[in-house]
């Protein structure tokens, strides 16, 4: 069901007892950026970047944030970089149920309800579901209770053999697509919790009669449809993800709104008749 939210990145691991330099070097190497290229982007010098990475120079708070921006470090890990450099975290992590986020929650609820009858949901970086509309609830008919216990997780719901997996007609292809997406997120964000989730869902058995071939490489389609059975009909959906621009809060940075767009006229007609 789900595609790609931003990863819930655990801090990049640096050698014990060392500070911001090894962390920045790890992010730079992960992004495959040379010291010179990073220096040019950040209006600095390769020598200064080298001194920061080796601990010979302590970067200013502004420099830490500038380097993090050019390395596309997730907001959560920017706080970790600041702490490692001896500065206070810049970005808060406000609980989603905090009154300060009332307007945000209301806006997301309005968006996904306005998308009905088509399915839409809100997930965090660990694919936990925070809101869902009637289109999603329709797809979850007959899902056993143990998969519906909070926190509801979109990856488990999609790939678990007691979940949606037996109903997905192109399961092997869709499963390969989702696992490849998770692998890319793990490589990008170095998230241990996400790796644990990946190992869990990747170990779920695939029904012997599941159609499609397991891809050796990430699925090359521009928009791979999920084809799923519902009450004797095959519905076809294409997934899209929306995130917030320039988030200044860790919680907001890790939220994503996923919408499932009908991929054929039959799916449109069926959903409109079922959820007027």
C-alpha positions in Angstrom: 0.0 0.0 0.0 2.6 2.6 1.0 5.4 4.2 -0.8 8.1 6.5 0.5 8.0 8.7 3.4 11.1 10.4 4.6 13.1 8.0 6.7 13.1 8.0 10.5 16.9 8.4 10.6 18.9 7.3 13.6 22.0 9.4 14.1 24.9 8.5 11.9 27.3 6.5 14.1 30.7 8.1 14.8 33.6 6.5 16.6 33.1 6.7 20.4 34.4 9.8 22.1 34.6 11.8 18.9 32.5 14.8 17.9 30.9 16.5 14.9 33.8 15.9 12.5 33.4 12.2 12.0 29.6 12.7 11.8 30.0 15.2 9.0 32.5 13.1 7.2 30.1 10.1 7.4 27.3 12.2 5.9 29.6 13.6 3.2 30.8 10.2 2.2 27.2 8.9 2.3 26.2 11.6 -0.2 29.4 10.9 -2.3 30.5 14.5 -2.1 34.2 15.4 -2.0 35.6 17.9 0.5 36.2 20.4 -2.4 32.7 20.1 -3.7 31.2 20.6 -0.3 33.5 23.5 0.3 32.3 25.2 -2.9 28.7 24.6 -2.0 29.1 26.0 1.5 31.3 29.0 0.5 34.3 27.5 2.5 37.6 25.8 1.6 38.5 22.2 1.3 41.2 22.8 4.0 38.6 24.1 6.4 36.3 21.1 5.8 39.2 18.8 6.3 40.1 20.5 9.6 36.5 20.2 10.8 36.3 16.5 9.9 39.6 15.7 11.7 38.7 17.8 14.7 41.4 20.4 14.2 38.8 23.1 13.8 35.5 23.5 15.6 32.8 24.7 13.2 30.5 27.5 14.1 26.8 26.8 14.7 26.1 28.5 11.4 28.7 26.4 9.6 27.2 23.1 11.0 23.8 24.1 9.7 25.1 25.2 6.4 27.0 22.0 5.8 24.0 20.0 6.9 21.8 21.8 4.5 24.1 21.2 1.5 24.5 17.5 2.5 20.7 17.2 2.8 20.9 15.9 6.3 17.4 15.2 7.7 16.2 17.6 10.4 16.4 15.1 13.2 20.1 14.5 12.4 20.9 18.2 12.2 20.1 18.4 15.9 22.5 15.5 16.5 25.2 17.4 14.6 24.6 20.5 16.6 24.8 18.6 19.9 28.0 16.9 18.8 29.5 20.3 18.0 28.5 21.6 21.4 25.5 23.6 20.5 21.8 23.4 21.5 19.4 21.6 19.1 17.8 24.0 16.7 14.7 22.0 15.7 12.0 20.9 18.2 10.2 17.6 18.1 6.6 18.4 19.0 4.3 15.5 19.8 1.7 15.2 17.1 -1.1 15.5 19.7 0.3 18.7 21.1 -2.2 21.7 20.8 0.5 23.6 18.9 -0.1 21.2 16.0 -3.9 21.4 16.1 -4.1 23.3 12.8 -1.7 20.9 11.1 -3.7 17.9 12.2 -6.9 19.5 11.1 -5.5 20.4 7.7 -4.2 16.9 7.1 -7.6 15.4 8.1 -9.3 17.8 5.7 -7.0 16.8 2.9 -7.5 13.1 3.2 -11.2 13.3 3.8 -11.5 15.6 0.8 -9.7 13.0 -1.3 -12.5 10.5 -0.7 -13.7 8.2 -2.2 -10.1 7.5 -3.1 -7.8 6.1 -0.3 -5.5 8.4 1.5 -3.5 8.2 4.8 -0.9 10.0 6.9 2.2 8.1 7.9 5.4 9.0 9.8 8.9 8.0 9.0 8.4 4.5 10.4 5.3 4.0 8.3 3.0 4.2 11.3 -0.4 5.4 10.4 -1.7 8.6 12.1 -4.8 9.2 10.1 -6.7 7.4 7.3 -9.9 8.1 5.3 -12.8 5.8 4.4 -11.1 4.7 1.3 -8.3 3.1 3.3 -10.7 1.6 5.8 -12.5 0.0 2.9 -9.3 -1.8 1.9 -8.7 -3.0 5.4 -12.0 -5.0 5.5 -11.4 -8.4 7.2 -7.9 -7.6 8.3 -7.3 -9.6 11.6 -7.2 -7.6 14.9 -3.6 -8.2 15.7 -2.5 -6.2 12.7 -4.9 -3.4 13.6 -3.4 -2.8 17.1 -1.8 0.6 17.5 0.6 1.7 16.3 -1.0 0.7 12.9 1.9 0.2 10.5 1.4 0.5 6.7 4.2 -1.8 5.8 3.0 -4.6 8.0 -0.5 -4.2 6.8 0.6 -4.4 3.2 3.1 -7.2 3.3 2.0 -9.4 6.2 0.5 -12.8 5.0 -2.5 -12.0 7.2 -2.8 -8.5 5.8 -3.3 -7.2 2.3 -0.6 -9.4 0.8 -2.9 -12.3 -0.3 -5.2 -9.8 -2.0 -2.5 -8.0 -4.0 -2.5 -9.5 -7.5 1.0 -8.3 -8.4 2.4 -9.0 -5.0 5.9 -10.1 -6.0 6.3 -7.0 -8.1 4.8 -4.6 -5.5 6.7 -6.2 -2.7 10.0 -5.9 -4.5 9.2 -2.2 -5.2 8.4 -1.5 -1.5 11.5 -3.4 -0.2 13.7 -1.5 -2.7 12.2 1.8 -1.5 13.0 0.9 2.1 16.5 -0.1 1.2 17.1 3.3 -0.4 15.7 5.0 2.7 18.0 3.1 5.0 21.0 3.9 2.8 19.9 7.6 2.8 19.1 8.0 6.4 21.0 5.3 8.2 18.0 4.4 10.3 18.4 1.4 12.6 14.6 1.3 13.5 13.8 1.4 9.8 16.3 -1.4 9.1 14.7 -3.5 11.8 11.3 -3.0 10.2 12.7 -3.8 6.8 14.2 -7.1 8.1 10.8 -8.0 9.7 8.7 -7.4 6.6 11.3 -8.8 4.2 11.1 -12.1 6.1 7.3 -12.5 5.7 6.6 -15.5 3.5 5.3 -14.9 0.0 2.4 -17.1 -1.1 3.5 -19.8 -3.5 0.8 -18.7 -6.0 1.7 -15.0 -5.8 1.8 -13.7 -9.4 4.7 -11.8 -10.9 8.4 -12.3 -10.7 10.6 -11.1 -7.9 12.8 -8.3 -9.4 16.5 -8.5 -8.9 16.7 -4.7 -9.2 14.4 -1.9 -8.1 11.3 -1.9 -10.3 12.0 0.4 -13.3 8.4 1.7 -13.8 7.7 5.3 -13.5 4.5 4.6 -11.6 4.0 1.0 -10.6 0.3 0.2 -9.9 -0.9 -1.8 -6.9 -3.5 -4.2 -8.1 -5.7 -5.5 -5.2 -8.8 -7.6 -4.9 -11.8 -6.2 -3.1 -15.1 -8.1 -2.9 -14.4 -10.0 -6.2 -13.1 -7.0 -8.1 -9.6 -6.0 -9.0 -8.8 -2.4 -8.1 -5.7 -0.7 -9.5 -4.0 2.2 -7.7 -0.9 4.4 -8.2 0.6 5.8 -5.1 1.8 9.4 -4.5 3.5 11.0 -1.5 3.3 14.6 -0.3 5.6 16.0 2.4 6.0 19.5 3.9 8.3 22.1 2.5 11.1 23.5 4.7 9.9 21.9 7.9 11.3 23.4 11.2 10.1 20.6 13.4 11.3 17.0 13.5 7.8 15.6 13.8 6.5 17.6 10.8 9.6 16.8 8.8 8.9 13.1 9.1 5.2 13.1 8.2 3.9 12.2 4.7 0.5 12.1 3.1 0.0 9.2 0.8 -2.8 9.1 -1.7 -3.8 6.2 -3.9 -4.9 7.4 -7.3 -7.2 5.1 -9.3 -5.2 3.8 -12.3 -8.2 2.8 -14.5 -11.8 3.8 -15.1 -13.2 0.7 -13.5 -11.6 1.5 -10.2 -12.9 5.1 -10.3 -16.5 3.8 -11.0 -16.4 1.2 -8.2 -15.1 3.6 -5.6 -17.6 6.3 -6.5 -20.4 3.8 -6.2 -19.2 2.4 -2.9 -18.3 5.6 -1.1 -20.6 8.3 -2.5 
